[in-house]
Amino acid sequence: MQDKFGRTITYLRLSVTDLCNLRCKYCMPAEGICKKAHEDILSEDEMVMAVEAAATLGIKKIRITGGEPLVKKNILSICERVGKISGVDEVCVTTNGVLLKEYAQGLIDAGVSHLNISLDTLDAEKFKEITRVGNLEKVLAGIDEAIKVGFRKIKLNAVLMRGFNDDEIRALAELTVDKPIDMRFIELMPMVDTQIDKSAYMPVREVLEALPELEKLDVDGIAKLYKLPGAKGKIGLISPVSDNFCAGCNRIRLTADGKFKPCLHAPEEFPIKGLDFDGMLEQTKKAVLAKPEKHGDLTGENISKASRSMNAIGG
């Protein structure tokens, strides 16, 4: 299905929970969030039905996210059922990696082919600082296990923050030299509830300044792709603030409490909780047609108009 601006929408980011076992400062408040009542969250059957409705409109790629999806007790069942829906040809999971060592093989067996893993720093103390409660060793062990079991694609995501990890750009990038993984640097977005000062923002072009030997790859996509000479993996630069990629956006989002969002930064939401298949289908169409041409300015004093913190939308 195409939106009003001629973009073909083929990608759905499905949040299965807004709960998380970390408290990353750019994602959620220190005290966490109030746990929603069971009846206020989409059931597994509703999630599957929503994907079925979206797939009839041309959605082919599903990214399962959260919060942290691996804290969801039925996550493997959700992944497996979603992957079997007609029209869906790629199931991906975004995770913070804390539980990945335990779940990696199960995710492969459930049909997940692609992983995105958050990794903002390689320093254990800084990792604990930014996540408030995290253990870097568990994440690194999860990444090693993911490589071992053989996911088709593994991407590591680092949010660039001046004064925090700008001195680790090379160290993070060099993870791609000997490992079959991609490292993606993402600009800090001014979201609701972020605890990171706006002065920490830095554009991804500074990665190019830190790594002048990067070779540009001629590949179209949201991320601008580069490679260190001789490296197994790639470097991706994602610039939602300095150089938005809205013209090429092909995604919609579904929150864990059952609201379709046409854009990460838009306030509009289209509820589907409690609807039948036809009702979900109509709301999906409305969400696609409500996609804005581009999100608003995210610089200076202008924060996202999403009206939710990142964990409540889906990373």
Disulfide bonds with the S-S distance in Angstrom:
none
